[in-house]
Amino acid sequence: MPLPFAAGLYKKAWLKNYALMLAGLLIDIDHLLADPIYDAERCSIGFHPLHTPLPVILYVMLLVHPKTRALGIGLCLHILLDGIDCLV
């Protein structure tokens, strides 16, 4: 998902911004704290520490400043996709 956003929003520096958006995947490191690490029936939102409301508010705040926007987009996309996964 980040590639179309990076290519569409950041024509000149798309590769750097794509990398920043991909960095949003790093919040899944908190899955290592769970037992079992992966459970297909578990919803990440609200369960894992970096998928709780306070961090999500911080991810949304990253969208405000242009220098942090690409990372914020990546993190918000991650949370959005995890949320969709919870519904399906």
Backbone as XML, in Angstrom:
<?xml version="1.0"?>
<chain id="A" units="angstrom">
  <residue number="1" name="MET">
    <atom name="N" x="0.790" y="-1.209" z="0.000"/>
    <atom name="CA" x="0.000" y="0.000" z="0.000"/>
    <atom name="C" x="0.837" y="1.281" z="0.000"/>
  </residue>
  <residue number="2" name="PRO">
    <atom name="N" x="1.972" y="1.330" z="0.667"/>
    <atom name="CA" x="2.707" y="2.588" z="0.697"/>
    <atom name="C" x="3.240" y="3.049" z="-0.666"/>
  </residue>
  <residue number="3" name="LEU">
    <atom name="N" x="3.533" y="2.115" z="-1.553"/>
    <atom name="CA" x="4.124" y="2.503" z="-2.841"/>
    <atom name="C" x="3.244" y="3.459" z="-3.635"/>
  </residue>
  <residue number="4" name="PRO">
    <atom name="N" x="1.945" y="3.193" z="-3.817"/>
    <atom name="CA" x="1.125" y="4.158" z="-4.562"/>
    <atom name="C" x="1.061" y="5.529" z="-3.888"/>
  </residue>
  <residue number="5" name="PHE">
    <atom name="N" x="1.030" y="5.542" z="-2.556"/>
    <atom name="CA" x="1.007" y="6.814" z="-1.843"/>
    <atom name="C" x="2.317" y="7.577" z="-2.052"/>
  </residue>
  <residue number="6" name="ALA">
    <atom name="N" x="3.433" y="6.892" z="-1.930"/>
    <atom name="CA" x="4.737" y="7.534" z="-2.098"/>
    <atom name="C" x="4.901" y="8.053" z="-3.525"/>
  </residue>
  <residue number="7" name="ALA">
    <atom name="N" x="4.528" y="7.241" z="-4.486"/>
    <atom name="CA" x="4.676" y="7.642" z="-5.887"/>
    <atom name="C" x="3.732" y="8.789" z="-6.235"/>
  </residue>
  <residue number="8" name="GLY">
    <atom name="N" x="2.549" y="8.779" z="-5.664"/>
    <atom name="CA" x="1.570" y="9.813" z="-5.986"/>
    <atom name="C" x="1.770" y="11.115" z="-5.248"/>
  </residue>
  <residue number="9" name="LEU">
    <atom name="N" x="2.203" y="11.042" z="-4.004"/>
    <atom name="CA" x="2.345" y="12.247" z="-3.185"/>
    <atom name="C" x="3.732" y="12.870" z="-3.244"/>
  </residue>
  <residue number="10" name="TYR">
    <atom name="N" x="4.744" y="12.072" z="-3.525"/>
    <atom name="CA" x="6.127" y="12.546" z="-3.486"/>
    <atom name="C" x="6.820" y="12.179" z="-4.790"/>
  </residue>
  <residue number="11" name="LYS">
    <atom name="N" x="6.531" y="12.920" z="-5.827"/>
    <atom name="CA" x="7.058" y="12.591" z="-7.158"/>
    <atom name="C" x="8.592" y="12.610" z="-7.203"/>
  </residue>
  <residue number="12" name="LYS">
    <atom name="N" x="9.214" y="13.640" z="-6.609"/>
    <atom name="CA" x="10.673" y="13.762" z="-6.686"/>
    <atom name="C" x="11.398" y="12.841" z="-5.705"/>
  </residue>
  <residue number="13" name="ALA">
    <atom name="N" x="10.935" y="12.794" z="-4.500"/>
    <atom name="CA" x="11.632" y="12.025" z="-3.459"/>
    <atom name="C" x="10.796" y="10.819" z="-3.049"/>
  </residue>
  <residue number="14" name="TRP">
    <atom name="N" x="10.217" y="10.123" z="-4.000"/>
    <atom name="CA" x="9.305" y="9.025" z="-3.693"/>
    <atom name="C" x="10.013" y="7.872" z="-2.990"/>
  </residue>
  <residue number="15" name="LEU">
    <atom name="N" x="11.254" y="7.583" z="-3.365"/>
    <atom name="CA" x="11.946" y="6.433" z="-2.790"/>
    <atom name="C" x="12.220" y="6.634" z="-1.294"/>
  </residue>
  <residue number="16" name="LYS">
    <atom name="N" x="12.691" y="7.818" z="-0.928"/>
    <atom name="CA" x="12.947" y="8.122" z="0.484"/>
    <atom name="C" x="11.648" y="8.053" z="1.281"/>
  </residue>
  <residue number="17" name="ASN">
    <atom name="N" x="10.599" y="8.628" z="0.748"/>
    <atom name="CA" x="9.320" y="8.639" z="1.444"/>
    <atom name="C" x="8.676" y="7.262" z="1.472"/>
  </residue>
  <residue number="18" name="TYR">
    <atom name="N" x="8.911" y="6.476" z="0.448"/>
    <atom name="CA" x="8.441" y="5.090" z="0.439"/>
    <atom name="C" x="9.119" y="4.319" z="1.570"/>
  </residue>
  <residue number="19" name="ALA">
    <atom name="N" x="10.426" y="4.525" z="1.739"/>
    <atom name="CA" x="11.160" y="3.867" z="2.821"/>
    <atom name="C" x="10.610" y="4.297" z="4.189"/>
  </residue>
  <residue number="20" name="LEU">
    <atom name="N" x="10.299" y="5.577" z="4.335"/>
    <atom name="CA" x="9.729" y="6.054" z="5.600"/>
    <atom name="C" x="8.358" y="5.427" z="5.856"/>
  </residue>
  <residue number="21" name="MET">
    <atom name="N" x="7.567" y="5.286" z="4.796"/>
    <atom name="CA" x="6.257" y="4.663" z="4.953"/>
    <atom name="C" x="6.395" y="3.187" z="5.314"/>
  </residue>
  <residue number="22" name="LEU">
    <atom name="N" x="7.358" y="2.520" z="4.711"/>
    <atom name="CA" x="7.598" y="1.116" z="5.049"/>
    <atom name="C" x="8.053" y="0.952" z="6.500"/>
  </residue>
  <residue number="23" name="ALA">
    <atom name="N" x="8.694" y="1.984" z="7.035"/>
    <atom name="CA" x="9.133" y="1.941" z="8.431"/>
    <atom name="C" x="7.935" y="1.788" z="9.370"/>
  </residue>
  <residue number="24" name="GLY">
    <atom name="N" x="6.745" y="2.122" z="8.880"/>
    <atom name="CA" x="5.533" y="1.921" z="9.673"/>
    <atom name="C" x="5.291" y="0.465" z="10.026"/>
  </residue>
  <residue number="25" name="LEU">
    <atom name="N" x="5.913" y="-0.430" z="9.301"/>
    <atom name="CA" x="5.785" y="-1.857" z="9.606"/>
    <atom name="C" x="6.535" y="-2.237" z="10.878"/>
  </residue>
  <residue number="26" name="LEU">
    <atom name="N" x="7.474" y="-1.396" z="11.277"/>
    <atom name="CA" x="8.283" y="-1.712" z="12.455"/>
    <atom name="C" x="7.478" y="-1.743" z="13.749"/>
  </residue>
  <residue number="27" name="ILE">
    <atom name="N" x="6.279" y="-1.158" z="13.754"/>
    <atom name="CA" x="5.494" y="-1.206" z="14.994"/>
    <atom name="C" x="5.015" y="-2.616" z="15.293"/>
  </residue>
  <residue number="28" name="ASP">
    <atom name="N" x="5.164" y="-3.524" z="14.333"/>
    <atom name="CA" x="4.794" y="-4.913" z="14.606"/>
    <atom name="C" x="5.813" y="-5.612" z="15.497"/>
  </residue>
  <residue number="29" name="ILE">
    <atom name="N" x="6.868" y="-4.928" z="15.879"/>
    <atom name="CA" x="7.838" y="-5.493" z="16.818"/>
    <atom name="C" x="7.151" y="-5.832" z="18.143"/>
  </residue>
  <residue number="30" name="ASP">
    <atom name="N" x="6.074" y="-5.117" z="18.438"/>
    <atom name="CA" x="5.369" y="-5.384" z="19.689"/>
    <atom name="C" x="4.658" y="-6.738" z="19.695"/>
  </residue>
  <residue number="31" name="HIS">
    <atom name="N" x="4.545" y="-7.368" z="18.549"/>
    <atom name="CA" x="3.966" y="-8.711" z="18.496"/>
    <atom name="C" x="4.858" y="-9.722" z="19.222"/>
  </residue>
  <residue number="32" name="LEU">
    <atom name="N" x="6.138" y="-9.403" z="19.340"/>
    <atom name="CA" x="7.060" y="-10.304" z="20.034"/>
    <atom name="C" x="6.763" y="-10.405" z="21.528"/>
  </residue>
  <residue number="33" name="LEU">
    <atom name="N" x="5.994" y="-9.456" z="22.048"/>
    <atom name="CA" x="5.639" y="-9.470" z="23.464"/>
    <atom name="C" x="4.453" y="-10.383" z="23.755"/>
  </residue>
  <residue number="34" name="ALA">
    <atom name="N" x="3.757" y="-10.796" z="22.705"/>
    <atom name="CA" x="2.549" y="-11.609" z="22.884"/>
    <atom name="C" x="2.883" y="-13.093" z="22.892"/>
  </residue>
  <residue number="35" name="ASP">
    <atom name="N" x="1.989" y="-13.852" z="23.520"/>
    <atom name="CA" x="2.133" y="-15.307" z="23.530"/>
    <atom name="C" x="0.795" y="-15.913" z="23.150"/>
  </residue>
  <residue number="36" name="PRO">
    <atom name="N" x="0.658" y="-16.516" z="22.025"/>
    <atom name="CA" x="1.672" y="-16.737" z="20.990"/>
    <atom name="C" x="1.962" y="-15.440" z="20.220"/>
  </residue>
  <residue number="37" name="ILE">
    <atom name="N" x="3.101" y="-15.413" z="19.562"/>
    <atom name="CA" x="3.502" y="-14.222" z="18.814"/>
    <atom name="C" x="2.467" y="-13.882" z="17.747"/>
  </residue>
  <residue number="38" name="TYR">
    <atom name="N" x="1.966" y="-14.880" z="17.049"/>
    <atom name="CA" x="0.940" y="-14.660" z="16.030"/>
    <atom name="C" x="-0.275" y="-15.522" z="16.338"/>
  </residue>
  <residue number="39" name="ASP">
    <atom name="N" x="-1.421" y="-14.889" z="16.301"/>
    <atom name="CA" x="-2.687" y="-15.601" z="16.472"/>
    <atom name="C" x="-3.645" y="-15.046" z="15.434"/>
  </residue>
  <residue number="40" name="ALA">
    <atom name="N" x="-4.036" y="-15.872" z="14.482"/>
    <atom name="CA" x="-4.894" y="-15.422" z="13.373"/>
    <atom name="C" x="-6.239" y="-14.908" z="13.871"/>
  </residue>
  <residue number="41" name="GLU">
    <atom name="N" x="-6.666" y="-15.338" z="15.029"/>
    <atom name="CA" x="-7.967" y="-14.929" z="15.567"/>
    <atom name="C" x="-7.897" y="-13.671" z="16.432"/>
  </residue>
  <residue number="42" name="ARG">
    <atom name="N" x="-6.699" y="-13.179" z="16.696"/>
    <atom name="CA" x="-6.535" y="-12.031" z="17.587"/>
    <atom name="C" x="-6.496" y="-10.727" z="16.784"/>
  </residue>
  <residue number="43" name="CYS">
    <atom name="N" x="-7.175" y="-9.731" z="17.276"/>
    <atom name="CA" x="-7.144" y="-8.398" z="16.666"/>
    <atom name="C" x="-5.982" y="-7.613" z="17.279"/>
  </residue>
  <residue number="44" name="SER">
    <atom name="N" x="-5.110" y="-7.097" z="16.438"/>
    <atom name="CA" x="-3.950" y="-6.343" z="16.925"/>
    <atom name="C" x="-4.342" y="-5.031" z="17.584"/>
  </residue>
  <residue number="45" name="ILE">
    <atom name="N" x="-5.387" y="-4.397" z="17.046"/>
    <atom name="CA" x="-5.807" y="-3.088" z="17.553"/>
    <atom name="C" x="-6.294" y="-3.235" z="18.997"/>
  </residue>
  <residue number="46" name="GLY">
    <atom name="N" x="-5.651" y="-2.485" z="19.883"/>
    <atom name="CA" x="-6.021" y="-2.515" z="21.285"/>
    <atom name="C" x="-5.345" y="-3.620" z="22.082"/>
  </residue>
  <residue number="47" name="PHE">
    <atom name="N" x="-4.716" y="-4.569" z="21.412"/>
    <atom name="CA" x="-4.067" y="-5.674" z="22.125"/>
    <atom name="C" x="-2.574" y="-5.417" z="22.286"/>
  </residue>
  <residue number="48" name="HIS">
    <atom name="N" x="-1.895" y="-5.138" z="21.200"/>
    <atom name="CA" x="-0.450" y="-4.899" z="21.236"/>
    <atom name="C" x="-0.182" y="-3.447" z="21.643"/>
  </residue>
  <residue number="49" name="PRO">
    <atom name="N" x="0.859" y="-3.192" z="22.424"/>
    <atom name="CA" x="1.121" y="-1.851" z="22.964"/>
    <atom name="C" x="1.203" y="-0.734" z="21.905"/>
  </residue>
  <residue number="50" name="LEU">
    <atom name="N" x="1.814" y="-0.985" z="20.767"/>
    <atom name="CA" x="1.945" y="0.058" z="19.748"/>
    <atom name="C" x="0.718" y="0.148" z="18.844"/>
  </residue>
  <residue number="51" name="HIS">
    <atom name="N" x="-0.313" y="-0.609" z="19.177"/>
    <atom name="CA" x="-1.569" y="-0.597" z="18.422"/>
    <atom name="C" x="-2.729" y="-0.124" z="19.311"/>
  </residue>
  <residue number="52" name="THR">
    <atom name="N" x="-2.408" y="0.601" z="20.377"/>
    <atom name="CA" x="-3.412" y="1.105" z="21.306"/>
    <atom name="C" x="-3.703" y="2.579" z="21.007"/>
  </residue>
  <residue number="53" name="PRO">
    <atom name="N" x="-4.751" y="3.142" z="21.602"/>
    <atom name="CA" x="-5.173" y="4.501" z="21.235"/>
    <atom name="C" x="-4.110" y="5.597" z="21.360"/>
  </residue>
  <residue number="54" name="LEU">
    <atom name="N" x="-3.337" y="5.624" z="22.434"/>
    <atom name="CA" x="-2.356" y="6.704" z="22.600"/>
    <atom name="C" x="-1.314" y="6.722" z="21.480"/>
  </residue>
  <residue number="55" name="PRO">
    <atom name="N" x="-0.663" y="5.610" z="21.167"/>
    <atom name="CA" x="0.269" y="5.637" z="20.045"/>
    <atom name="C" x="-0.414" y="5.998" z="18.720"/>
  </residue>
  <residue number="56" name="VAL">
    <atom name="N" x="-1.640" y="5.535" z="18.513"/>
    <atom name="CA" x="-2.349" y="5.851" z="17.266"/>
    <atom name="C" x="-2.577" y="7.356" z="17.165"/>
  </residue>
  <residue number="57" name="ILE">
    <atom name="N" x="-2.889" y="8.003" z="18.274"/>
    <atom name="CA" x="-3.042" y="9.467" z="18.276"/>
    <atom name="C" x="-1.722" y="10.120" z="17.868"/>
  </residue>
  <residue number="58" name="LEU">
    <atom name="N" x="-0.617" y="9.603" z="18.375"/>
    <atom name="CA" x="0.696" y="10.139" z="18.000"/>
    <atom name="C" x="0.977" y="9.920" z="16.515"/>
  </residue>
  <residue number="59" name="TYR">
    <atom name="N" x="0.571" y="8.780" z="15.965"/>
    <atom name="CA" x="0.767" y="8.508" z="14.540"/>
    <atom name="C" x="-0.011" y="9.521" z="13.695"/>
  </residue>
  <residue number="60" name="VAL">
    <atom name="N" x="-1.221" y="9.838" z="14.134"/>
    <atom name="CA" x="-2.035" y="10.826" z="13.414"/>
    <atom name="C" x="-1.392" y="12.208" z="13.515"/>
  </residue>
  <residue number="61" name="MET">
    <atom name="N" x="-0.818" y="12.526" z="14.665"/>
    <atom name="CA" x="-0.157" y="13.826" z="14.836"/>
    <atom name="C" x="1.053" y="13.974" z="13.911"/>
  </residue>
  <residue number="62" name="LEU">
    <atom name="N" x="1.695" y="12.869" z="13.549"/>
    <atom name="CA" x="2.823" y="12.917" z="12.628"/>
    <atom name="C" x="2.410" y="13.416" z="11.244"/>
  </residue>
  <residue number="63" name="LEU">
    <atom name="N" x="1.133" y="13.317" z="10.927"/>
    <atom name="CA" x="0.636" y="13.765" z="9.625"/>
    <atom name="C" x="0.675" y="15.281" z="9.471"/>
  </residue>
  <residue number="64" name="VAL">
    <atom name="N" x="0.715" y="16.003" z="10.581"/>
    <atom name="CA" x="0.627" y="17.462" z="10.552"/>
    <atom name="C" x="1.866" y="18.111" z="9.945"/>
  </residue>
  <residue number="65" name="HIS">
    <atom name="N" x="3.032" y="17.701" z="10.367"/>
    <atom name="CA" x="4.274" y="18.349" z="9.914"/>
    <atom name="C" x="4.797" y="17.665" z="8.646"/>
  </residue>
  <residue number="66" name="PRO">
    <atom name="N" x="5.182" y="18.453" z="7.652"/>
    <atom name="CA" x="5.658" y="17.868" z="6.389"/>
    <atom name="C" x="6.859" y="16.924" z="6.535"/>
  </residue>
  <residue number="67" name="LYS">
    <atom name="N" x="7.723" y="17.185" z="7.509"/>
    <atom name="CA" x="8.920" y="16.340" z="7.667"/>
    <atom name="C" x="8.612" y="14.978" z="8.276"/>
  </residue>
  <residue number="68" name="THR">
    <atom name="N" x="7.495" y="14.852" z="8.953"/>
    <atom name="CA" x="7.125" y="13.576" z="9.568"/>
    <atom name="C" x="5.919" y="12.933" z="8.874"/>
  </residue>
  <residue number="69" name="ARG">
    <atom name="N" x="5.395" y="13.602" z="7.864"/>
    <atom name="CA" x="4.159" y="13.145" z="7.230"/>
    <atom name="C" x="4.281" y="11.763" z="6.601"/>
  </residue>
  <residue number="70" name="ALA">
    <atom name="N" x="5.374" y="11.479" z="5.904"/>
    <atom name="CA" x="5.508" y="10.179" z="5.234"/>
    <atom name="C" x="5.509" y="9.040" z="6.260"/>
  </residue>
  <residue number="71" name="LEU">
    <atom name="N" x="6.213" y="9.216" z="7.357"/>
    <atom name="CA" x="6.201" y="8.204" z="8.419"/>
    <atom name="C" x="4.794" y="8.076" z="9.002"/>
  </residue>
  <residue number="72" name="GLY">
    <atom name="N" x="4.132" y="9.206" z="9.217"/>
    <atom name="CA" x="2.767" y="9.194" z="9.730"/>
    <atom name="C" x="1.810" y="8.472" z="8.800"/>
  </residue>
  <residue number="73" name="ILE">
    <atom name="N" x="1.973" y="8.672" z="7.501"/>
    <atom name="CA" x="1.131" y="7.975" z="6.527"/>
    <atom name="C" x="1.357" y="6.471" z="6.638"/>
  </residue>
  <residue number="74" name="GLY">
    <atom name="N" x="2.618" y="6.064" z="6.714"/>
    <atom name="CA" x="2.931" y="4.638" z="6.826"/>
    <atom name="C" x="2.339" y="4.021" z="8.082"/>
  </residue>
  <residue number="75" name="LEU">
    <atom name="N" x="2.455" y="4.723" z="9.199"/>
    <atom name="CA" x="1.919" y="4.206" z="10.463"/>
    <atom name="C" x="0.389" y="4.159" z="10.447"/>
  </residue>
  <residue number="76" name="CYS">
    <atom name="N" x="-0.222" y="5.207" z="9.912"/>
    <atom name="CA" x="-1.691" y="5.237" z="9.856"/>
    <atom name="C" x="-2.229" y="4.182" z="8.886"/>
  </residue>
  <residue number="77" name="LEU">
    <atom name="N" x="-1.536" y="3.982" z="7.770"/>
    <atom name="CA" x="-1.938" y="2.915" z="6.850"/>
    <atom name="C" x="-1.852" y="1.555" z="7.534"/>
  </residue>
  <residue number="78" name="HIS">
    <atom name="N" x="-0.791" y="1.358" z="8.284"/>
    <atom name="CA" x="-0.600" y="0.105" z="9.018"/>
    <atom name="C" x="-1.775" y="-0.147" z="9.968"/>
  </residue>
  <residue number="79" name="ILE">
    <atom name="N" x="-2.118" y="0.875" z="10.755"/>
    <atom name="CA" x="-3.223" y="0.749" z="11.703"/>
    <atom name="C" x="-4.534" y="0.539" z="10.967"/>
  </residue>
  <residue number="80" name="LEU">
    <atom name="N" x="-4.738" y="1.252" z="9.872"/>
    <atom name="CA" x="-5.960" y="1.108" z="9.091"/>
    <atom name="C" x="-6.091" y="-0.320" z="8.551"/>
  </residue>
  <residue number="81" name="LEU">
    <atom name="N" x="-5.017" y="-0.858" z="7.998"/>
    <atom name="CA" x="-5.049" y="-2.214" z="7.473"/>
    <atom name="C" x="-5.237" y="-3.249" z="8.580"/>
  </residue>
  <residue number="82" name="ASP">
    <atom name="N" x="-4.626" y="-3.023" z="9.737"/>
    <atom name="CA" x="-4.842" y="-3.921" z="10.878"/>
    <atom name="C" x="-6.310" y="-3.853" z="11.327"/>
  </residue>
  <residue number="83" name="GLY">
    <atom name="N" x="-6.888" y="-2.667" z="11.298"/>
    <atom name="CA" x="-8.283" y="-2.515" z="11.657"/>
    <atom name="C" x="-9.205" y="-3.254" z="10.698"/>
  </residue>
  <residue number="84" name="ILE">
    <atom name="N" x="-8.908" y="-3.164" z="9.413"/>
    <atom name="CA" x="-9.686" y="-3.907" z="8.409"/>
    <atom name="C" x="-9.554" y="-5.400" z="8.655"/>
  </residue>
  <residue number="85" name="ASP">
    <atom name="N" x="-8.343" y="-5.821" z="8.998"/>
    <atom name="CA" x="-8.106" y="-7.242" z="9.297"/>
    <atom name="C" x="-8.960" y="-7.707" z="10.464"/>
  </residue>
  <residue number="86" name="CYS">
    <atom name="N" x="-9.160" y="-6.825" z="11.440"/>
    <atom name="CA" x="-9.992" y="-7.171" z="12.598"/>
    <atom name="C" x="-11.454" y="-7.348" z="12.196"/>
  </residue>
  <residue number="87" name="LEU">
    <atom name="N" x="-11.890" y="-6.617" z="11.210"/>
    <atom name="CA" x="-13.289" y="-6.690" z="10.777"/>
    <atom name="C" x="-13.565" y="-7.896" z="9.904"/>
  </residue>
  <residue number="88" name="VAL">
    <atom name="N" x="-12.543" y="-8.356" z="9.202"/>
    <atom name="CA" x="-12.742" y="-9.453" z="8.252"/>
    <atom name="C" x="-12.630" y="-10.798" z="8.920"/>
  </residue>
</chain>
